[in-house]
Amino acid sequence: LKEVEYMRQDASVECGTDEHKPITNLAIVFIVFWPIGSLVLYTLLLAACYKPLKKKTRTALTRATRFLHREYVLTYYWWEALE
């Protein structure tokens, strides 16, 4: 008897088949790029907020990204991107 495995999320897809390979490749891409992409996004958002934060002016962007920098003093506002 041959043991057959199926995906948990879609039981119609048999693991190791041609139908399963693109799904696996997509999962690998997201696993690799999610940590890098979020770091780049946070860094770009915080860089865009630097001048308004330094001038202590509120903009739509500084309000929207407040969760990234509100716990830090201005000198260390970028720390969330590294954390």
CORSULDA-V273644 format. One record per backbone hydrogen bond with DSSP energy under -0.5 kcal/mol. CO is the residue of the C=O (numbers start at 1). NH is the residue of the N-H. E is the energy in kcal/mol with one decimal. If there is no record, write none. Layout:
# CORSULDA-V273644
CO|NH|E / CO|NH|E
This chain:
# CORSULDA-V273644
5|15|-2.4 / 10|7|-0.6 / 10|13|-2.1 / 12|14|-0.6 / 13|7|-2.3 / 14|17|-1.3 / 17|20|-0.5 / 17|21|-1.4 / 18|22|-0.7 / 20|24|-2.2 / 21|25|-2.6 / 22|26|-2.3 / 23|27|-2.1 / 24|28|-2.2 / 25|29|-2.2 / 26|30|-2.3 / 27|31|-2.4 / 28|32|-2.2 / 29|33|-3.0 / 30|34|-2.1 / 31|35|-0.5 / 32|36|-0.7 / 33|37|-3.4 / 34|38|-2.4 / 35|39|-1.5 / 36|40|-2.4 / 37|41|-2.6 / 38|42|-2.7 / 39|43|-2.3 / 40|44|-2.6 / 41|45|-2.5 / 42|46|-2.6 / 43|47|-2.4 / 44|48|-1.9 / 45|49|-1.1 / 46|50|-0.6 / 47|50|-0.8 / 49|53|-2.3 / 50|54|-2.7 / 51|55|-2.4 / 52|56|-0.6 / 52|57|-2.5 / 53|56|-0.6 / 59|63|-2.2 / 60|64|-2.3 / 61|65|-2.0 / 63|66|-1.0 / 65|68|-2.2 / 65|69|-0.8 / 66|69|-0.8 / 66|70|-2.6 / 69|72|-1.5 / 73|76|-1.8 / 74|77|-1.4 / 76|79|-1.9 / 77|80|-0.6 / 78|81|-1.2 / 78|82|-0.8 / 79|82|-0.8 / 79|83|-1.9
